[in-house]
Every structure is written in structure tokens, then in C-alpha cells.
Amino acid sequence: MTLDEVQRVPELFLAIKAAVDRQRQPGRFLLTGSADVLLLPGIADSLAGRMEGLSLWPLSCAEMVGSPVLNRADALFQGDWSALVVPPCERDELISRLLAGGFADAVARTAARRREAWFDSYVQAILQRDVRDLANIEQLTEIPNLLHLLATRSGTLLNFAELSRAAGLSQSTLKRYFALLEMLFLVVRLPSWEHNPGKRLVKAPKVFLPDSGLLNHFMAATVERLAAKPGLPGGMVETFVLAELLKHVAFSAQRLSLWHYRTQTNIEVDFILENRLGQITGIEVKASATVDGKDFKGLRHLQETEPGIFQRGIVLYAGREAVPFGEKLWAVPLSVWWAAER
């Protein structure tokens, strides 16, 4: 039995629990929806021990080029991309993928106006349907304004006090709206990593919009505007990498988890991949087509402070080839995300 948009009827969960307990046969129910049901305030039962949850993110670049089998997060973690033919990261193609994002309908619309219309309709549909169904929001216009504000801060540390001032909302209202956006998969928190709780690390999570196409829609980015600049916005490229990592971590054979790393002296690594053994690989994101030793500062710090668990450090950049930068350190083109399998 398939129940779609199950978040609209949270009272069904008690009946499903009773049915499952009467007959423990896996796969009898498929529950789908556009919100995280485990975060629903009115859910009757969490179905703990009776349900497996899967997040269906937008399409990955590998899926869009017909090469969806090899898990890129595992390949980066293990330092083995020999199974991939990694082409040079051409600037025009990178811009195209940043603007398209991963929503299938948006990707299919190659005309900028048609894609913009789709994103407008998508956000409007969420406001008119999902937000009204899930919460009693007094002023619906505040939600898109908050989304736009979060788009300008995608890839930065989450600071509710600063967001509250910028949005003109009380912190209690802001946190309520933010939780709603999380429930609808419109924003993502990336927690901070710490191996030793005694170390002086920044514990605040990072905040992201989980799709670069949606981000660029709110930022009014176009091919012409991006092409006219000498470089690409770092937050935009970091958001693109976050989105790709989320999609591959979801089916990682290594069962990887995703974090960020930052010390109180502002040494940071954009992303940390960690396996179940506590081993880690650090990933830095650079929007430029060149890379040098200074770009490995955070990764070298991580390598020196966590030598027992550090597997490798990778700088993903808009360049043309994979280049070693010392023991366990590599620069790898961003095209690894859409590289073909051998």
C-alpha cells in the first residue's frame, strides 16, 4: 500500500503501527511525502523500529549524465577515482550545472525564463500547500523573505541572533520558521565535527540551501552575470558540492556521515566525511581554476592534529586535472561529480 503526502494525515501512524505489529512483513507500506514526517509536531507515533527513512534528494550530476552507479563520496573518501574518467572542469559547463541544480523539471528547462518560472511556481506551491498544511503561519510573505535571506548566507555558520536582526523577526518566530523550512527540505544544517570534545572548536552548524539551482534563483544569478565575473561565488560552488555530497552519502557503501570543521582561530575545512570507524577525509572547495599550497592550510592542520584517523585531504577546484600536493593531499577537478565511469 502506497500512501502519498502522508504528512497531511499524521493520525494514520498509530493505525500503521498496529497493522505492522500484527504482521511483521517488510515492505507492506510505502509512505511518501514532501516533508520530514519525523519532525511533524502532530505525529501520533514515530514508528521507531518499524520504519526505514530515505531522503530523496534532487538528481545528482552522475544521474543526469547516466553514470549513477559509482558512489563519488566513497571514491573521494578512499582516494580512488581510478574508476572514473575525470574530464577537465570547463567553466561554461560548471556555470550551467550551478544554475540548473538537480530538480528534474528545472533541469529539463534549458531556457532561463522557463526555469525561473518553474522555481517561482515551486516556491509558491510550497507556500500555498505545504506550509499551510503543516503550520499556522500568520504572515506567509515572511517565509520567502527568510528563504532569500538564507540564500545569501548559504555555506555560512548558522547564527540565529544575526538572522533575527536581519529578518526583523523575533528569535522564537525565526526558529519556528527555520524548523518548518527544514521539515520541507528547503534548508539543511551541517553539524560541526569534533573528535576530541576538549578542543577549542566552533560548534555552530553551517546552513545551506540544498540545491544550487534554487539558491541561484533567489540570488537572481544568470549565465551572463556569472560569465562576466573573473571568478565564481564561493558560497554558490560550496552549496553545489554540499548538494552532491548529500546525494552520494545517502547510499554510501562506507556509510559515511557529513560534517564541517572550524576552530576558534578560524582554521576551517568545508566538509568532513567520516566512516563508522571514525576515519575522516577533509574536503575543501575552491571556485577558482588554479590551486596552490595555501589552499591546503585547513587540510594540513587537520592532518597534523588528527594523524591517526586522517585518510586524505582533497581540494575540489574548477581546474583541469587531479594534482598531488603532498602525502595524502590532492587537488581534484569539480567535474568528478559528472565524470563517466570507466
C-alpha positions in Angstrom: 0.0 0.0 0.0 1.4 3.4 -1.0 0.3 6.5 0.9 1.4 9.7 -0.7 1.7 13.1 1.2 1.4 11.2 4.4 2.4 14.2 6.4 -1.2 15.5 5.9 -2.6 12.7 8.0 -0.2 12.1 10.9 -3.0 10.3 12.8 -2.6 7.4 10.4 0.7 6.4 12.0 -1.0 4.7 15.0 -3.1 2.6 12.7 0.0 1.7 10.6 1.9 0.8 13.8 -0.9 -1.6 14.8 -1.0 -3.2 11.3 2.8 -3.7 11.3 2.7 -5.2 14.8 0.1 -7.7 13.7 2.0 -8.8 10.6 5.8 -8.2 10.6 6.3 -8.5 6.8 8.7 -5.9 5.5 7.6 -3.7 2.6 3.8 -3.7 3.1 3.6 0.1 3.3 5.4 2.8 1.3 4.9 6.2 2.9 5.9 9.2 0.8 5.7 12.9 1.3 7.2 16.3 0.8 8.0 16.9 4.4 10.1 15.0 7.1 7.4 13.2 9.0 9.7 12.6 11.9 9.7 16.3 12.6 5.9 16.7 12.4 4.6 18.2 15.7 1.3 16.3 15.4 2.7 12.8 14.5 0.9 10.1 16.5 3.8 7.7 16.6 7.4 7.7 15.2 7.2 4.0 14.1 10.6 3.5 15.7 11.9 0.1 14.8 9.2 -0.4 12.2 10.1 2.1 9.5 13.2 2.9 7.5 13.5 6.5 6.3 15.1 7.6 3.0 15.5 11.2 1.8 15.0 11.5 -1.9 17.2 14.5 -2.9 17.1 16.1 -6.4 19.1 14.4 -9.2 22.8 14.1 -8.9 25.1 15.2 -11.7 26.1 11.5 -12.1 22.4 10.6 -12.6 22.0 13.4 -15.2 24.9 12.0 -17.3 23.7 8.4 -17.0 26.5 7.3 -14.6 24.8 6.8 -11.3 26.3 3.6 -10.0 29.7 4.6 -8.6 29.4 6.5 -5.4 31.5 9.6 -5.6 31.6 10.2 -1.9 33.1 6.8 -1.3 35.6 7.4 -4.1 36.7 10.7 -2.6 36.9 9.2 0.9 39.0 6.3 -0.3 41.1 8.4 -2.6 40.4 6.1 -5.5 38.9 7.8 -8.5 40.6 5.4 -11.0 37.1 4.0 -11.8 36.3 7.5 -13.2 37.3 9.3 -16.3 37.6 12.8 -14.8 37.4 15.4 -17.6 38.7 19.0 -17.3 36.2 21.2 -15.4 35.2 23.6 -18.1 33.9 27.0 -16.8 30.8 27.1 -19.1 29.7 23.6 -18.0 30.2 24.4 -14.3 28.1 27.5 -14.6 25.4 25.6 -16.4 25.3 22.9 -13.7 25.3 25.5 -10.9 22.3 27.3 -12.4 20.4 24.2 -13.2 20.6 22.4 -9.9 19.1 19.0 -9.6 15.3 19.3 -9.7 14.3 17.2 -12.8 11.8 19.7 -14.1 14.1 22.6 -13.7 17.0 20.8 -15.4 14.7 19.9 -18.3 14.0 23.6 -18.9 17.1 25.0 -20.7 15.6 28.4 -21.3 16.4 30.7 -18.4 12.9 32.2 -18.3 11.2 28.9 -18.3 13.4 27.7 -15.5 12.8 30.8 -13.5 9.1 30.3 -13.9 9.4 26.7 -12.6 11.2 27.8 -9.5 8.7 30.6 -8.9 5.8 28.0 -9.1 7.7 25.5 -6.9 8.2 28.0 -4.1 4.6 29.3 -4.5 3.2 25.8 -4.3 5.1 25.0 -1.1 3.8 28.2 0.4 0.2 27.6 -0.6 0.0 23.9 0.1 2.7 22.5 2.4 3.3 25.5 4.7 -0.5 26.0 5.2 -0.9 22.2 5.9 1.9 22.0 8.4 1.7 25.2 10.3 -0.5 28.1 11.2 1.7 30.9 9.8 0.3 34.4 10.4 2.2 36.2 7.5 3.0 33.9 4.7 5.1 36.6 3.0 7.8 36.2 5.7 8.8 32.7 4.5 10.1 33.6 1.0 11.8 36.6 2.5 13.6 34.3 5.0 14.5 31.9 2.3 16.0 34.7 0.3 18.0 35.8 3.3 19.2 32.3 3.9 20.2 32.0 0.3 22.6 35.0 0.8 24.1 33.1 3.7 24.3 29.6 2.3 27.6 28.0 3.4 28.0 30.2 6.5 27.7 29.5 10.2 24.1 29.5 11.5 23.7 32.5 13.7 20.0 32.9 14.9 20.8 36.2 16.6 22.2 37.8 13.4 19.4 36.3 11.3 16.8 37.6 13.7 18.1 41.2 13.3 18.4 40.9 9.5 15.0 39.4 9.0 13.2 41.7 11.6 11.8 38.6 13.3 11.9 37.6 16.9 14.2 34.6 17.6 11.3 32.5 18.6 9.4 33.2 15.4 12.6 32.8 13.3 13.4 29.4 14.9 9.8 28.3 14.2 10.0 29.3 10.6 13.5 27.7 10.2 12.3 24.4 11.6 9.4 24.5 9.1 11.9 25.1 6.2 14.0 22.2 7.5 10.9 20.0 7.6 10.2 20.8 4.0 13.9 20.1 2.9 14.4 23.7 1.9 17.3 24.3 4.2 19.9 22.0 5.7 22.0 22.2 8.8 25.5 20.8 8.6 26.8 20.0 12.1 30.4 20.7 13.2 32.8 17.8 13.7 34.9 17.3 16.7 37.0 14.2 17.6 38.1 15.5 21.0 35.4 17.5 22.9 38.2 19.3 24.8 39.5 21.0 21.7 38.5 24.6 21.0 36.3 24.1 18.0 33.4 26.2 16.8 30.3 24.1 17.4 27.8 26.1 15.4 26.4 24.3 12.4 26.5 25.6 8.8 23.3 26.4 7.0 22.8 25.6 3.3 20.0 25.6 0.7 20.3 22.0 -0.6 20.1 22.9 -4.3 22.3 25.3 -6.2 19.5 25.9 -8.8 17.1 27.1 -6.1 19.9 29.1 -4.5 20.7 30.9 -7.8 17.0 31.5 -8.4 16.8 33.5 -5.1 20.1 35.2 -6.0 18.9 36.2 -9.5 22.0 34.7 -11.0 22.2 34.2 -14.8 24.7 32.8 -17.2 25.6 36.3 -18.4 26.2 37.7 -14.9 28.3 34.7 -13.8 30.3 34.6 -17.1 31.1 38.3 -16.8 32.9 37.9 -13.5 36.5 36.7 -13.2 35.6 34.1 -10.6 32.5 32.3 -9.3 30.9 33.0 -5.9 32.5 30.6 -3.3 29.2 30.1 -1.4 27.5 29.1 -4.6 30.1 26.4 -5.5 30.2 25.2 -1.9 26.4 24.8 -2.0 26.7 22.8 -5.2 29.2 20.4 -3.6 27.1 20.1 -0.4 24.2 19.1 -2.6 26.2 16.4 -4.4 27.7 15.1 -1.2 24.2 14.7 0.4 23.0 12.6 -2.6 26.0 10.3 -2.5 26.3 10.0 1.2 22.7 8.8 1.2 23.8 5.5 -0.5 27.5 5.3 0.6 28.9 1.8 1.0 31.2 3.2 3.7 28.1 4.6 5.5 29.7 8.0 5.6 28.4 10.9 7.6 28.9 14.6 6.6 30.2 17.4 8.8 32.1 20.7 8.7 35.2 21.7 10.7 36.2 25.0 12.2 38.4 26.1 15.1 38.0 29.2 17.1 41.2 30.6 15.4 39.3 30.4 12.1 41.1 27.4 10.6 38.4 25.5 8.7 37.7 22.7 6.4 34.5 23.0 4.3 33.4 19.3 4.6 34.4 16.3 6.6 33.5 12.8 5.5 33.6 10.3 8.4 33.1 6.5 8.3 31.8 4.2 11.1 35.4 3.6 12.3 35.9 7.3 12.9 38.3 7.8 10.0 38.0 11.1 8.2 38.6 12.7 4.8 38.6 16.5 4.5 37.2 18.3 1.5 37.9 22.0 0.7 36.0 23.8 -2.2 37.7 26.4 -4.4 35.8 28.2 -7.1 39.0 29.1 -8.9 40.6 27.3 -11.8 44.0 27.2 -10.0 45.1 25.9 -6.7 48.3 26.3 -4.6 49.7 25.2 -1.2 47.8 27.9 0.7 44.5 26.3 -0.2 45.5 23.2 1.8 46.0 25.1 5.1 43.0 23.7 6.8 43.5 20.2 5.5 47.2 20.2 6.7 46.0 21.4 10.1 43.6 18.5 10.2 46.3 16.1 9.1 48.7 17.2 11.8 46.1 17.3 14.6 44.4 14.0 13.7 47.1 11.9 12.2 45.6 8.6 13.5 42.3 8.9 11.7 43.1 11.3 8.8 42.8 9.4 5.5 43.3 12.2 2.9 42.6 15.8 2.1 41.1 17.0 -1.1 40.6 20.4 -2.7 37.8 20.4 -5.2 38.5 23.1 -7.7 37.4 24.4 -11.2 40.6 23.1 -12.8 41.6 20.6 -15.5 43.4 17.6 -13.7 44.0 15.8 -10.5 47.2 17.0 -8.9 49.0 15.7 -5.8 50.1 18.3 -3.2 52.0 16.1 -0.7 51.3 13.0 1.2 47.5 12.2 1.2 46.7 15.6 -0.3 45.1 16.1 -3.7 43.5 18.8 -5.9 40.7 17.2 -7.9 38.5 18.9 -10.6 34.9 19.6 -9.6 34.0 17.6 -12.8 34.5 14.5 -10.6 30.7 14.8 -9.9 29.8 14.3 -13.6 32.7 12.2 -14.7 31.9 9.0 -16.6 32.7 5.6 -15.2 35.4 3.5 -16.9 
